[in-house]
Amino acid sequence: MEKGTKLRILYLYQHLVKHTDAEHTLSTAELMRILKEQYKLSVSRNTISDDLIILHDCGLHIEHYESTQNKYYFDGQIYDLAELKVLVDAISSSKFITQRKSEELIAKLLTLTNDHHAAKLRRHIYALDRVKSDNENGYYIVDALNEAIDKKRKVKFYYTDFDVNKKRYITNEGNPYTLSPYALIWDGDYYYVRGFCDDRNALRTFRVDRILRQPHILEEVAVIAPDGYTPSQFNKSVFRMLENENAKEIRLRCHVSTMKYLIDKFGKDVKTIPTDENTFEATVFVSPSPTFYRWIFGFMGKIQLLGPAEIVDQYREMAQCAISSCNVEKWAFDT
């Protein structure tokens, strides 16, 4: 096959992929004009038809409508428009991915479709007022953690927090943490890494975008995960990954209107028993962290703690501290 023939078929295929679909077709005459004007190639109608048959026979998804003028188009896009819209929305709204990285990812994603679909997607991308991560190392941190998990090796990294002036600082008195990573978990728009922390001699969870830079993978073999440990069980027992390892069986009295929230949080297998037509009791296995108590408080009495007694006492103490804080603030403003 001559070089000119190879280039002609390649140009023809590239143009169909980039500019056509079932709603945007091109006739033989239009394809001849495009090859001449854009690629300086003069071809006959029969040559174009033969080239298109070759592309179709090679399994390259070149289809056509039969009419007075045959209309050709590419029908092999990896994603349809609805699928790409979901992916673009997920990237746009992700708090873990920085604004710059989001824009880069979306630009790459749009190359997976033709110009018509890409134009539609650009028109429907909305810049939501989302709090995005400022950690540009997120990709590389996740990659290093994945590698360490696969190789069953420990990692060492610096972890950060913010001071009263919104300045990032290194926690753990400026020292790195050493972790045996077991799983990366996506929760609440953020990545978390779960594993055994040498510095605390216990299971711990770290938010990935708060890791300062790409973790160093050590040669030291990771500590084996405890018997019965599963990331899915941990997800159900801890709210938004705040640290509290003492998961307990907790009983709740709930109004029927809260059932959907129980299912959202604990899954359809959450244990519930109807008490009357308006209330039910639920038994959940959860870490009794301040986040859990705040979640209950948000229902304004429609979810009540029944036990154990020490959990009820902790909730009351937290509520009393909140009330006392309000009184202090009122006094401070009055003076």
Wavefront OBJ file of the C-alpha trace (Angstrom):
o trace
v 0.000 0.000 0.000
v 1.476 3.351 -1.056
v 2.194 6.077 1.487
v -0.522 8.326 0.014
v -3.110 5.575 0.380
v -2.095 4.931 3.992
v -2.357 8.611 4.854
v -5.709 8.961 3.087
v -7.291 6.121 5.034
v -5.789 7.409 8.306
v -7.031 10.973 7.705
v -10.453 9.671 6.737
v -10.751 7.599 9.905
v -9.475 10.385 12.180
v -11.948 12.879 10.755
v -14.901 10.528 11.158
v -13.946 9.766 14.768
v -13.533 13.422 15.707
v -16.462 14.985 13.875
v -19.247 12.449 13.333
v -21.842 10.345 15.106
v -25.326 9.037 14.270
v -26.704 12.597 14.401
v -23.825 14.192 12.496
v -23.044 12.280 9.315
v -20.967 13.064 6.215
v -21.701 12.115 2.619
v -19.148 10.754 0.147
v -19.022 14.148 -1.586
v -18.419 15.931 1.712
v -15.625 13.535 2.623
v -13.999 14.080 -0.786
v -14.119 17.846 -0.242
v -12.659 17.557 3.276
v -9.745 15.419 2.080
v -9.009 17.910 -0.688
v -9.335 21.119 1.357
v -7.827 20.009 4.645
v -5.351 17.322 3.594
v -4.571 18.240 -0.055
v -5.667 14.796 -1.296
v -7.778 14.435 -4.453
v -9.717 11.188 -4.621
v -12.593 9.684 -6.575
v -15.989 8.698 -5.226
v -15.186 4.993 -5.713
v -11.903 5.352 -3.814
v -13.688 6.870 -0.820
v -16.306 4.103 -0.857
v -13.591 1.423 -0.984
v -11.678 3.050 1.891
v -14.809 3.198 4.051
v -15.557 -0.472 3.358
v -11.997 -1.365 4.440
v -12.393 0.576 7.681
v -15.735 -1.097 8.402
v -14.401 -4.580 7.606
v -11.502 -3.971 10.010
v -14.016 -3.558 12.839
v -13.481 0.203 13.224
v -17.190 1.009 13.658
v -17.705 3.025 10.468
v -21.434 2.903 9.725
v -23.657 4.498 7.087
v -27.216 5.379 6.145
v -28.250 4.195 2.707
v -30.061 6.896 0.710
v -29.625 8.905 -2.473
v -26.420 10.054 -0.783
v -24.868 7.549 1.564
v -24.118 9.186 4.928
v -21.184 7.893 6.958
v -20.342 8.234 10.649
v -18.266 6.732 13.451
v -20.243 4.591 15.896
v -17.543 3.368 18.279
v -17.259 6.018 20.985
v -16.107 4.514 24.299
v -18.572 6.616 26.311
v -21.944 8.036 25.403
v -22.889 11.599 26.320
v -24.754 10.684 29.523
v -21.814 8.638 30.837
v -19.351 11.444 30.139
v -21.655 13.959 31.849
v -21.611 11.859 35.034
v -17.802 11.621 34.951
v -17.367 15.348 34.290
v -19.750 16.215 37.133
v -17.902 13.889 39.514
v -14.553 15.482 38.696
v -15.940 19.025 38.903
v -17.512 18.489 42.316
v -14.730 16.415 43.898
v -13.172 18.198 46.853
v -10.115 15.948 46.730
v -9.031 17.147 43.269
v -7.679 20.689 43.007
v -9.298 23.179 40.622
v -6.345 23.033 38.218
v -6.258 19.244 38.192
v -10.031 19.134 37.683
v -9.746 21.305 34.591
v -6.887 19.174 33.224
v -8.788 15.937 33.809
v -11.968 17.220 32.176
v -9.989 18.428 29.150
v -8.536 14.920 28.757
v -11.957 13.343 29.241
v -13.433 15.449 26.434
v -10.898 13.974 23.998
v -12.704 10.635 24.396
v -15.681 11.905 22.425
v -16.324 13.848 19.216
v -16.445 17.619 18.876
v -20.248 17.782 19.032
v -20.495 15.967 22.357
v -17.523 17.861 23.764
v -19.213 21.171 22.924
v -22.409 20.057 24.708
v -20.452 19.032 27.785
v -18.590 22.352 27.929
v -21.898 24.210 27.860
v -23.159 22.169 30.811
v -20.138 22.417 33.107
v -21.036 24.628 36.044
v -18.408 26.117 38.351
v -19.999 25.282 41.676
v -18.826 27.080 44.785
v -17.072 23.999 46.080
v -14.274 23.946 48.630
v -11.496 22.236 46.668
v -8.256 20.798 47.989
v -5.106 22.901 47.554
v -2.805 19.865 47.607
v -1.468 19.431 44.064
v 0.301 16.204 45.101
v -2.972 14.295 45.538
v -2.506 12.041 42.482
v 1.004 11.047 43.492
v 0.094 10.470 47.124
v -2.704 8.083 46.096
v -0.379 6.339 43.637
v 2.306 5.812 46.291
v -0.224 4.501 48.812
v -1.663 2.090 46.247
v 1.820 0.815 45.480
v 2.586 0.328 49.181
v -0.687 -1.574 49.689
v 0.092 -3.833 46.710
v 3.644 -4.481 47.905
v 2.603 -4.812 51.585
v 5.166 -2.230 52.648
v 5.083 0.535 55.266
v 5.033 4.196 54.305
v 6.356 7.285 56.045
v 4.771 10.709 55.585
v 4.199 14.099 57.169
v 0.632 14.986 58.116
v -0.773 18.506 58.312
v -3.466 20.590 59.968
v -4.351 24.307 60.064
v -3.737 26.910 62.764
v -5.970 29.835 63.711
v -4.493 31.876 60.850
v -5.391 29.171 58.285
v -1.713 28.307 57.904
v -0.865 24.673 57.275
v 1.487 23.100 59.805
v 2.953 19.623 60.353
v 1.329 17.646 63.153
v 2.899 14.996 65.417
v 5.385 17.622 66.697
v 6.877 17.915 63.209
v 7.696 14.196 62.981
v 6.555 11.845 60.214
v 4.068 9.043 60.758
v 4.900 5.450 59.864
v 1.887 3.523 58.597
v 1.098 0.040 57.328
v -1.615 0.975 54.806
v -4.497 -1.481 54.360
v -6.991 0.356 52.194
v -7.812 3.612 50.447
v -11.383 4.639 51.209
v -13.507 7.275 49.450
v -15.898 8.965 51.847
v -17.559 12.370 51.949
v -15.760 13.642 48.798
v -12.334 12.791 50.199
v -9.829 9.934 50.083
v -8.699 8.383 53.362
v -5.974 5.821 54.002
v -6.577 3.272 56.742
v -3.836 1.261 58.383
v -1.756 0.426 61.439
v 0.167 3.413 62.770
v 3.500 2.591 64.464
v 3.530 5.948 66.259
v 0.170 5.262 67.962
v 0.441 1.454 68.065
v -3.136 1.250 66.786
v -5.322 1.416 63.686
v -5.589 4.965 62.406
v -7.116 6.853 59.482
v -5.549 9.788 57.631
v -7.144 12.088 55.058
v -5.035 11.843 51.923
v -5.134 15.518 50.919
v -3.694 16.436 54.330
v -0.577 14.364 53.691
v 2.118 16.917 52.896
v 3.771 15.241 49.927
v 4.197 11.847 48.260
v 4.813 9.253 51.017
v 8.124 7.434 51.135
v 7.645 3.684 50.631
v 9.851 1.793 53.096
v 11.484 -1.596 52.648
v 9.962 -2.662 55.967
v 7.096 -5.169 55.571
v 3.693 -3.846 56.683
v 2.051 -5.041 59.888
v -0.606 -7.655 59.119
v -4.179 -6.383 59.425
v -6.116 -7.647 62.481
v -8.295 -10.727 62.052
v -11.730 -9.851 60.735
v -10.763 -6.362 59.612
v -12.653 -5.110 56.551
v -12.814 -1.538 55.175
v -16.583 -1.844 54.586
v -17.219 -2.631 58.262
v -15.117 0.363 59.263
v -17.096 2.651 56.930
v -20.343 1.751 58.655
v -18.944 2.203 62.166
v -17.198 5.574 61.788
v -18.745 8.854 60.671
v -16.584 10.722 58.153
v -13.489 8.925 59.404
v -13.009 10.900 62.619
v -10.857 8.903 64.985
v -12.611 6.785 67.575
v -11.726 3.122 67.533
v -14.170 1.989 70.247
v -17.113 1.009 68.069
v -20.122 -0.044 70.131
v -23.616 -1.413 69.653
v -25.937 1.563 70.190
v -29.739 1.581 70.439
v -31.802 4.416 69.015
v -35.474 5.403 69.074
v -36.361 6.993 65.730
v -39.292 8.742 64.083
v -40.431 7.087 60.864
v -39.355 10.151 58.853
v -35.720 9.368 59.692
v -35.695 5.864 58.219
v -34.203 7.047 54.907
v -31.320 8.676 56.772
v -30.604 5.511 58.745
v -30.502 3.548 55.484
v -28.283 6.171 53.831
v -25.843 5.978 56.716
v -25.865 2.270 57.644
v -27.334 0.493 54.613
v -30.567 -1.442 54.138
v -29.335 -4.187 56.461
v -29.493 -1.871 59.502
v -31.392 -3.648 62.282
v -34.759 -1.972 63.003
v -37.904 -2.972 64.930
v -41.206 -1.008 64.592
v -42.588 0.183 67.934
v -45.743 1.826 66.553
v -46.904 3.369 63.292
v -44.712 6.457 63.803
v -41.573 5.166 65.550
v -39.079 2.343 65.434
v -36.003 1.242 67.346
v -32.684 0.791 65.557
v -29.499 -0.955 66.629
v -26.320 0.330 65.020
v -22.654 -0.513 65.440
v -20.784 2.794 65.467
v -17.948 4.726 67.048
v -19.538 7.173 69.547
v -17.553 10.189 68.341
v -18.603 13.854 68.580
v -19.511 13.599 64.895
v -22.000 10.837 65.691
v -23.539 12.901 68.498
v -23.813 15.943 66.210
v -25.570 13.785 63.641
v -28.162 12.717 66.219
v -28.575 16.279 67.484
v -29.337 17.478 63.967
v -32.618 15.556 63.987
v -33.931 17.716 66.852
v -35.276 14.830 68.930
v -36.504 12.642 66.075
v -33.594 10.300 66.840
v -33.024 9.599 70.546
v -30.277 7.641 72.278
v -31.568 4.685 74.336
v -28.313 3.066 75.376
v -25.828 2.000 76.518
v -26.064 4.255 79.568
v -22.490 5.590 79.273
v -23.178 6.702 75.668
v -26.319 8.542 76.794
v -24.269 10.240 79.530
v -21.572 11.284 77.025
v -24.245 12.778 74.747
v -25.786 14.705 77.645
v -22.365 16.001 78.683
v -21.656 17.169 75.135
v -25.044 18.938 74.965
v -24.407 20.580 78.336
v -20.990 21.785 77.170
v -22.629 23.307 74.084
v -25.215 25.085 76.248
v -22.499 26.384 78.581
v -20.516 27.620 75.595
v -23.544 29.552 74.348
v -23.906 31.211 77.754
v -20.230 32.188 77.775
v -20.482 33.684 74.304
v -23.622 35.639 75.291
v -21.840 36.998 78.364
v -18.785 37.917 76.283
v -20.827 39.870 73.756
v -22.911 41.586 76.462
v -19.793 42.905 78.142
l 1 2 3 4 5 6 7 8 9 10 11 12 13 14 15 16 17 18 19 20 21 22 23 24 25 26 27 28 29 30 31 32 33 34 35 36 37 38 39 40 41 42 43 44 45 46 47 48 49 50 51 52 53 54 55 56 57 58 59 60 61 62 63 64 65 66 67 68 69 70 71 72 73 74 75 76 77 78 79 80 81 82 83 84 85 86 87 88 89 90 91 92 93 94 95 96 97 98 99 100 101 102 103 104 105 106 107 108 109 110 111 112 113 114 115 116 117 118 119 120 121 122 123 124 125 126 127 128 129 130 131 132 133 134 135 136 137 138 139 140 141 142 143 144 145 146 147 148 149 150 151 152 153 154 155 156 157 158 159 160 161 162 163 164 165 166 167 168 169 170 171 172 173 174 175 176 177 178 179 180 181 182 183 184 185 186 187 188 189 190 191 192 193 194 195 196 197 198 199 200 201 202 203 204 205 206 207 208 209 210 211 212 213 214 215 216 217 218 219 220 221 222 223 224 225 226 227 228 229 230 231 232 233 234 235 236 237 238 239 240 241 242 243 244 245 246 247 248 249 250 251 252 253 254 255 256 257 258 259 260 261 262 263 264 265 266 267 268 269 270 271 272 273 274 275 276 277 278 279 280 281 282 283 284 285 286 287 288 289 290 291 292 293 294 295 296 297 298 299 300 301 302 303 304 305 306 307 308 309 310 311 312 313 314 315 316 317 318 319 320 321 322 323 324 325 326 327 328 329 330 331 332 333 334 335
